Amino acid sequence: MRELGGLGGGSQDYVGDPRNDDVLISVNAQLFPRDQATVSVFDSGFVLGDGVWEGLRLKNGRIGFLDGHLSRLWDGAKMLRIDIGLSRAALAAHLFDVVEANGMQDGVHIRLMVTRGRKRSPYQDPRLTEGPPTIVIIPEWKAPRPEMLARGLKLFTVHIRRTGPAEQDQKINSHSKLNCILACIQAIEAGADEGLMLDDRGFVATCNSTHFFIVRKGELWTSGGGYCLGGITRDAVLRAARRAGIPAYERDFSLFDVYGADEAFVTGTFAGLSPVSIVDGRAIGEPEAGAADCSGPMTKRLRALYLELEADEARGR
């Protein structure tokens, strides 16, 4: 079956690549063709969404910000009391073994998933788990669709709120993404690409699958972080901005500030920095008509600074 790609319209939409039809996927350190890679129906991830995951980007033979991704994975596993069963170095080596087996060097997105493992019975009690965790690595050739840069993303503020640590701590990058999926559904039904989500106080928290930034009067703002995942790209953008002397703040702000922003963009491992052109029907910024990239000047500068930081850290600088 030939991969199509381009079935959605958000920041995760990608250009289809027929090479993915024959990609090898790792399930518990064994490689399988795409249509033969399976896990048990008793697996904790399938039965309960009981697991943690990371999205990684392979560029020029290197995985960007790998240490940060592994730290987040290990922190989530500790929170859920899942013993990954491998050292960080061993898991990293396993990642590179999989991309090497597929002949991959660049333009690759990797989904790394760790679940509690197979259960004796489909029930939530962790003590019913048998054996080691399930570790799945899915590498795919993926490139963001260029149309997204040209038109920018359309966001819609959904009624579904991000929870705080007292409910389900958003720092856990868990397989349980129902809250975000419901937000995405509402945004799609409203004709938008992604849902902009508020916290339980009404301040802007994040999007359903990316982190949200605005630019106001030369300053970079993103949420305080208490109601969103500890984003690796989010953190890198903040560090890159501060390294360049750009005022960058993690703070509470409302839709009032968003609608009057000079620029807006979202961040994620897959697409990096993606421009936002419309929020709740209101145009953000003044993009150049017919431009291949509708990003504002600060967004373009930050994208370059982010890529520079990524390259420096890959070289150990």
C-alpha positions in Angstrom: 0.0 0.0 0.0 1.5 3.3 -1.1 1.8 5.9 1.7 -0.2 9.0 0.9 0.6 11.6 3.6 -0.9 15.0 3.6 -4.3 13.7 4.9 -4.5 16.4 7.6 -3.8 20.1 7.7 -1.9 20.8 11.0 1.7 21.1 12.0 2.1 17.3 11.9 1.1 17.0 8.3 3.8 15.7 6.1 4.9 14.9 2.5 4.2 11.2 1.7 7.2 9.1 1.0 6.9 5.7 -0.7 10.1 4.5 1.1 8.0 4.2 4.3 6.1 1.3 2.7 9.1 -0.9 3.3 10.4 0.5 6.5 11.6 -1.9 9.2 10.1 -1.3 12.7 11.6 -2.5 15.9 9.4 -4.4 18.4 11.4 -5.5 21.5 14.7 -5.4 19.6 13.4 -7.5 16.6 12.9 -5.9 13.2 9.7 -6.4 11.3 8.3 -5.1 8.0 5.8 -2.4 8.5 2.7 -4.6 8.0 4.1 -7.3 10.3 5.0 -5.1 13.3 2.5 -5.9 16.0 2.1 -6.0 19.8 -0.2 -8.1 21.9 -3.9 -7.1 22.5 -3.0 -7.6 26.2 -0.2 -5.0 26.0 -0.6 -2.2 28.6 -0.2 0.5 26.0 -3.1 -0.9 23.9 -5.4 -1.8 26.9 -4.9 1.3 29.0 -2.6 3.8 27.3 -0.1 2.9 30.0 3.3 4.0 28.7 5.5 6.9 27.7 6.9 7.9 24.3 9.2 10.4 22.5 9.2 11.9 19.0 12.7 12.2 17.7 14.2 13.8 14.6 17.2 12.4 12.7 19.2 15.0 10.8 22.6 14.4 9.1 23.0 11.2 11.0 22.3 12.7 14.4 19.2 12.7 16.6 18.5 16.3 17.8 18.6 17.0 21.5 18.7 13.3 22.2 19.8 13.7 25.9 16.8 15.9 26.6 14.4 13.4 25.0 15.9 10.5 27.0 15.7 12.5 30.2 12.0 13.2 29.6 11.4 9.5 28.8 13.2 8.3 31.9 11.4 10.9 34.1 8.0 9.8 32.8 8.9 6.1 33.3 9.9 6.9 36.9 6.6 8.6 37.5 4.7 5.6 36.2 7.1 3.1 37.9 8.0 1.5 34.6 11.5 -0.1 34.5 12.7 0.4 31.0 15.2 -2.4 31.5 18.0 -0.7 29.5 20.6 2.0 30.2 20.2 5.3 28.4 23.3 4.4 26.3 21.9 1.1 25.3 18.6 2.5 24.2 20.4 5.3 22.3 22.5 2.6 20.5 19.3 0.7 19.7 17.8 3.8 18.1 20.8 4.2 15.8 20.8 0.5 15.0 17.2 0.7 13.8 17.9 3.8 11.5 21.0 2.2 10.2 19.1 -1.0 9.3 16.8 1.2 7.3 19.6 3.1 5.6 18.5 6.4 7.1 20.6 9.5 7.6 18.4 12.6 7.2 14.8 13.8 7.1 13.5 11.1 9.5 11.0 11.2 12.3 11.3 8.5 14.9 8.5 7.4 17.3 10.0 5.7 20.4 7.4 4.0 22.7 7.8 2.2 26.0 4.8 0.5 27.6 4.5 -1.4 30.9 4.3 -4.6 28.9 1.9 -7.5 28.5 -0.7 -8.1 31.1 -2.2 -11.4 32.3 -5.7 -9.8 32.1 -6.9 -6.4 30.7 -7.1 -4.6 34.0 -5.3 -1.5 35.3 -3.4 -3.0 38.2 0.4 -2.9 37.4 0.9 -6.1 39.3 -0.9 -8.0 36.5 1.9 -7.2 34.1 4.0 -10.2 32.9 7.6 -9.9 31.7 9.5 -6.8 30.5 8.2 -3.6 29.0 7.3 -3.3 25.4 9.7 -1.1 23.4 8.7 -0.1 19.9 10.7 2.1 17.5 9.0 3.4 14.3 11.3 5.4 12.0 9.8 7.1 8.9 11.0 9.5 6.3 8.9 12.6 6.9 9.1 16.2 5.8 6.7 19.0 6.7 4.4 20.1 3.9 5.7 23.4 2.4 2.1 24.7 2.1 2.0 25.0 5.9 4.8 27.5 5.8 3.2 29.5 3.1 -0.3 29.8 4.6 0.4 29.4 8.3 -1.6 27.5 10.8 -5.2 28.3 11.8 -5.9 27.8 15.5 -9.2 27.6 17.4 -9.5 28.0 21.1 -11.3 24.8 22.4 -13.4 24.5 25.5 -11.4 21.5 26.7 -8.9 22.6 29.3 -5.4 21.4 30.1 -5.3 19.9 33.6 -2.9 20.7 36.3 -0.7 18.4 38.4 -3.6 17.7 40.8 -5.4 15.9 38.0 -3.0 14.4 35.4 0.4 16.0 35.4 1.0 17.3 31.8 4.8 16.7 32.2 4.2 13.0 31.6 4.4 12.3 27.9 2.0 9.4 28.2 0.2 7.2 25.7 -3.0 8.5 27.2 -3.7 11.5 24.9 -7.5 11.6 25.0 -7.6 15.1 26.3 -5.5 16.3 23.4 -7.4 14.2 20.9 -10.8 15.7 22.0 -9.3 19.2 21.6 -8.0 18.3 18.1 -11.5 17.0 17.1 -13.2 20.2 18.3 -10.6 22.3 16.4 -11.1 20.3 13.2 -14.9 20.6 13.5 -14.4 24.4 13.7 -12.3 24.4 10.5 -9.0 24.9 12.2 -5.7 23.0 12.1 -5.1 22.6 15.8 -6.7 23.5 19.1 -5.4 26.2 21.3 -5.9 25.1 24.9 -6.3 27.2 28.0 -5.6 26.1 31.6 -8.2 25.9 34.3 -7.8 29.6 35.1 -8.3 30.7 31.5 -4.7 31.5 30.6 -3.2 30.1 27.4 -1.5 26.8 28.1 -0.5 25.0 24.8 -1.9 23.5 21.6 -3.2 20.0 21.4 0.1 18.7 19.8 2.5 21.6 19.9 3.7 24.4 22.1 2.5 28.0 21.5 4.4 31.2 21.4 3.6 34.8 20.7 5.8 37.8 19.9 4.8 41.2 21.3 6.9 44.4 20.9 10.1 42.4 20.4 9.5 40.1 23.3 8.9 36.3 23.1 6.2 34.9 25.4 5.1 31.3 26.1 3.0 29.9 28.9 4.4 29.4 32.4 4.7 25.7 31.7 2.6 24.3 34.6 -0.1 23.0 32.3 1.9 21.7 29.4 4.5 19.0 28.5 8.1 20.0 29.1 8.8 20.5 25.4 12.3 19.8 24.1 11.9 22.2 21.1 10.1 24.7 23.3 13.0 24.7 25.7 15.5 24.9 22.8 13.8 28.0 21.4 13.8 29.7 24.7 17.5 29.0 25.2 18.3 30.1 21.7 16.5 33.4 22.1 18.1 34.1 25.5 21.5 33.3 24.0 20.9 35.9 21.3 19.8 38.5 23.9 16.1 38.4 22.9 13.8 38.9 25.9 12.0 35.5 26.4 9.4 35.0 29.1 7.5 32.0 30.5 4.4 33.7 31.9 0.7 33.8 32.2 -1.1 35.5 29.3 -4.6 35.5 28.0 -6.4 35.5 24.6 -6.4 39.3 24.8 -2.6 39.2 24.4 -2.8 36.6 21.6 -5.2 38.5 19.5 -3.0 41.6 19.6 0.3 39.8 19.0 2.7 40.8 16.3 3.5 37.2 15.5 2.6 33.7 16.7 4.1 30.3 16.1 4.1 26.8 17.4 7.0 24.4 18.1 7.5 20.7 17.9 10.2 18.1 17.2 8.7 17.3 13.8 8.4 20.7 12.1 10.5 22.9 14.4 8.9 26.4 14.3 5.6 26.7 12.4 3.9 30.1 11.8 0.4 30.8 13.0 -1.6 33.1 10.8 -5.1 33.0 12.4 -6.4 32.4 15.9 -10.2 32.3 16.4 -10.8 34.1 13.1 -8.4 36.9 13.9 -5.4 37.5 11.6 -2.0 37.5 13.4 0.7 39.8 12.0 1.0 41.0 8.5 2.5 38.3 6.3 3.8 39.2 2.8 1.3 38.2 0.1 2.4 35.3 -2.0 5.5 34.5 0.1 6.7 31.0 0.4 7.0 31.5 4.2 4.5 33.6 6.0 6.5 33.6 9.2 7.1 37.0 10.7 10.7 38.5 11.1 11.1 37.4 14.7 9.9 33.9 13.9 12.3 33.6 11.0 15.2 34.8 13.2 14.3 32.4 16.0 14.1 29.5 13.5 17.6 30.2 12.4 18.8 30.6 16.0 17.2 27.3 17.0 18.9 25.5 14.1 22.2 27.0 15.1 21.7 25.8 18.7 20.8 22.3 17.5 23.9 22.2 15.4 26.2 23.5 18.1 24.9 21.0 20.7 25.2 18.1 18.1 28.9 19.1 17.9 29.2 19.3 21.7 29.7 23.0 21.8 
